[in-house]
Amino acid sequence: MASPESAVNGPTMTAGAASKSLRNAFGGVIAFIILVLIGVLAFSIRLFSVIKYESVIHEFDPYFNYRVTQFLSKNGIYDFWNWFDDRTWYPLGRVIGGTVYPGLTLTAGTIWKVVNSLNIPLSVETVCVFTAPIFSAFASWAAYLLTKEVKGPGAGLTAAALLAMVPSYISRSVAGSYDNEAVAIFALVFTFYLYIKTLNTGSLFYATLNALAYFYMVCSWGGYTFIINLIPMHVLLCIVTGRYSSRLYIAYAPLVVLGTLLASLVPVVGFNAVLTSEHFASFLVFIIIHVVALAYYIKGILSPKMFKVAVTLVVSVGLAVCCAVIAILIAVVASSPTKGWSGRSLTLLDPTYASKYIPIIASVSEHQPPTWPSYFMDINVLAFLVPAGIIACFMPLTDSSSFVILYIVTSVYFSGVMVRLMLVLAPAACILSGIALSEAFNVLTRSIKFQLPGIAGNPSIAVRMWRIMSTSKENGSSTVVAPNDIPKTEEAAKEKPAKKNRKKEKENVEKKPTPSKTEKRLLVLPLEASVIAVLLLVLLGAFYVVHCVWAAAEAYSAPSIVLTSHSNDGGLHVFDDFREAYSWLSHNTDVDDKVASWWDYGYQTTAMANRTVLVDNNTWNNTHIATVGTAMSSPEKQAWEIFHSLDVKYVLVVFGGVVGYPSDDINKFLWMVRIGGGVFPHIKEPDYLRDGQYRIDAQATPTMLNCLMYKLSYFRFVETDGKGFDRVRRTEIGKKHFKLTHFEEVFTTHHWMVRIYKLKPQRNRIRGKTKKSKSSRSVSSKRDVRGKRNPWH
Amino acid sequence: NEQLAIPQLRQSSYRHETPPTNPSRRCLHLGYFGGKRLHKISWSAPKPSPLTRSAPMAKLAIFFTLTLSLLPFLSHSFSPDTPTDRRILVLLDDFSLKSSHSIFFTSLKSRGFDLDFKLADDPKLSLQRYGQYLYDGLILFAPSVERFGGALDVAAVLDFVDSGHDLIVAADTTASDLIKSVATECGVDFDEDPSAMVIDHQGYAVSDVDGDHTLIAADELIRSDVILGKTKIEAPVLFKGIAHSLNAANTLALKVLSGSPSAYSANPSAKLSSPPSLTGSAISLVSVVQARNNARIMISGSLDLFSNRYMKSSVQKAGSPSKYEKSGNEQFVTEVSKWLFHERGHLKAGNLRHLKVGETGEPAMYRIKDDLEFYVDIFEWSGNSWEPYVADDVQVQFYMMSPYVLKTLSTDKKGLYHTSFKVPDVYGVFQFKVEYQKLGYTSLSLSKQIPVRPFRHNEYERFIPTAFPYYGASFTTMAGFFIFSVVYLYNK
């Protein structure tokens, strides 16, 4: 962490005074220590899950990532790239190497390799569990760098501290939550930092780094489209507001060219980087920035009069060309059914799109729009600080602060569409809150210092605050747009080397504030108000910390494969049914047996039970999922036929009715009906609803009571309490005593949370038609005889 | 399939404890689990497959391993590898049937079967002891029995069938509910009217003395050499008994001897008040059922069909000029019983293997567009040895939800079937499937899972001619940019 030191040391070069330079060096060391502590905080606050539960991979998707990482560490990168997985999506299989974002896997794989080559024998699982906390520390540091570029180191440190413990980010990066987002948020913030850095310095070096960071982001998460749309938006904003500069060009053009080239190297993106609508904005802005650059260049070499003529000429021709290009683009895009946008992106633009057309996207809980309380839960006091931060960014409005404003505005919109994207909002909220807090403390502490005897007039305090003063003054006259904008004269001189440029800037920046020093006393607040405000802000921060620690410890640390409940006497009860079921499968079934379940449990089944599944959480094939949904919503015989045609041996259902586990298959069942009905129209949702209500009690429809999901969930359920009272739906079930004809129960876990059934083999004989009544009697007698035949009784 | 070796050894102690019921017939089995006919299991020698090795040494080694793995099966007389039944329990209403049907029984004995005659209500009746079946086949010549003796009941009979054993049921006008329910469970519905018989006013036998045309000279035989033998049954078959029908949806049951179009089922002594429920060729006189586990069942509406009297009597069908000295009964019964007790029409397939053209050894995974060769062995049981099965209609499917490749296999007439094809341009988890269902033969259903992967990243063509303009474009752009930079930077 050399950057904080250098950054703080920067001003000292011109300041001159030895005591001042010493003080700044001291500040740098403190900043460094604070940053290290922030990293430790970010890491350690995420360890609650390990301490409270165990070092285990969480939830669903992380199990897949873990399995992929295991494969990578075992077989090497080329086999990983070419991995054709025949254990999922039976019988289609899945080309893992070409359909997965490899960033997370490669990161953890590299860490594992490095650690092992240092003779530290960590297992792959351990590395995977702790990847997310490590990268959240990195993300905090990246937030520091980004905010420092925008508003100086003080705001940076505050933002880093806030990001280290923001609950929204914790929810996705506790130890064990080994998911793409864990590294992607770091990559996102770091890419933005490098963009701002390039924008501020105009250095090609940073531009190249920016493209590389963007590449890492593309490797890690599908959310990279956010970057490649946000940055063009910002560039466009700068151009429109007359802030075009060569630094903007350097920040943007290499990113588009290099970034697109690099992105298309990632197998899962490939030609999408130039073919899908998500990327078109960047190319459009790329064209625009070149046009603008050309215009500025021509303006420079032509006389004003000639320039006017040229402008009219170019604008008329340009408009014609633009119209033609846009027409072609629209034609190309319109020829594809989804208008070239993928379903998930369309959901972002039109929040009702998914619920209207794609039940498979709408059915995922993290794709739902968030509720208001979830904002308070996930970003807490930041929600109130963000507006203050936005105001702070407007005075003065610089290239970088306008970027941050744009970032917060877009991410607020996206988070309102999908609860998952709250994660993108979190860094933006932290950065702006950091700015707000730091500015507030700046003003308040300055007020206190000026009014305390013996401190007033200390020149060192002034160093911090010259910016606001000077720029706000200068903004009024609107001669210079931002303090770190290069004056036009310098631009004309074409100072090429970036370093020199930067130095000049700094000198330029340092020179300006000196005349306005005397006026700062005018902005001083009353002493009492300042002290109280400082105390209140500290209190606010304390509340935030308390909330974050609570969220990390209680709300977001449950691994979801192990559940706990507190009994009335304070004891802890652990439900470990999932692992019980998966280990039963791995020990009692054949290696090549196929297990059918709803797709939620696909990743866990392949990773933990090592059995082939039909569908899993990578929901790429709607038809296949619909087939399973249809089977689950069909009567036993039809379901048996569907499963038999897919070589299924076992069916796994999750049932919470005994212990009151609400996210079980019965509660997800309507989605199965909808998704199944979307492809196979004979499954109709109204058949499963009584007067529009979803119910499983005596009022339920016959279709509902006879479907496979109901039967597999409630088979023998009445034996538990004699009444068949479902503790999730809080009602007695409709059909209590029934037999299964085509399935047989083979395993039910301790708390009945997972039930595994086996498909019965086809009957050896086909019965004759007549004497049905008699045959049923003979069947029952058969059962009795079987019972009696045991020689030991 | 190689993993079978261990379960076999584990079973060995168990196998040796079971009393060898027929020591004289001990023989070597190529072995898998006895009792059940598991055709999905290949019976091949361990890898590498004999195809790829030809040296006698290899054969010796294979023989040796085979012998070792077969030791546990020495004492068991019925197995998929000698599928012919050996021990047969005959249940009779009374022992007089033993002499009145002696021709049938003698022919069975002469073919090497051990017949165990018991009365159907014998209180010590039991099909199994210590979980092992004592018999391989069951003949129910007791149409009127209401209750079996001992531990035997309908469920036990059906379990016997479901564990792969064969059954002959002969009914009569006196057929009890018990016999009828056994038939129903096997997919054969006898006429519900207890007094009904098959009457045919055109196809009756001239020797019918009663004059009510219930003695039928039936000649509507199934056309299947496997079931009825190669020599055609010339003389009509004498039949006197009750009719049954088959569910059309039942793919397992076959009418071997069906009624003529003029036959119907009614009470011969009563006046026909309503149209008979069973008429014409819907009537089946003798049916066979081959269950899914290849257990075979024969159900006859007439016990007299098997009797010496019918076998020896001459026959002339009404309205037909040709008179036969001997009825077709003996030949019919003998041939059907040969089929029934697996002396004929029993196939086994196995040693399903495949390899990439030009390679030895079975790959674990294919790539799309690979060329592969497929082999399978099919043999037919001739009664005392396995003979190569020769047919030109065996097909293999390369199957993923639907067959992507369907090829007819060619045979070398030594039991080896072979074909070669190109893997389709679709990746996924495929199966080699041999589904062979031919009338009268045991159904073969083998499958072997094999994944097919797409190209690896370095298996695509590296330089394709159509892309040369693009290569040219990119290299000229690079060169142009370089020159431009040099000129721009140093040209001042």
Interface residues (C-beta under 8 A of the other chain):
Chain A: Y78 W81 N82 F84 D86 Y90 P91 L92 G93 V95 G97 D592 T612 S645 L646 Q762 R763 N764 R765 I766 R767 G768 K769 T770 K771 K774 S775 S778 S781 K782 V785 R786 R789
Chain B: A151 D153 V154 A155 A156 L158 V161 D162 D177 K180 S181 A183 T184 E185 C186 G187 V188 D189 E192 L246 N247 A249 N250 T251 L252 A253 V289 A291 R292 N293 A295 M365 M400 M401 Y427 G428 V429 F430 Q431 Q449 P451 R453 P454 R456 H457
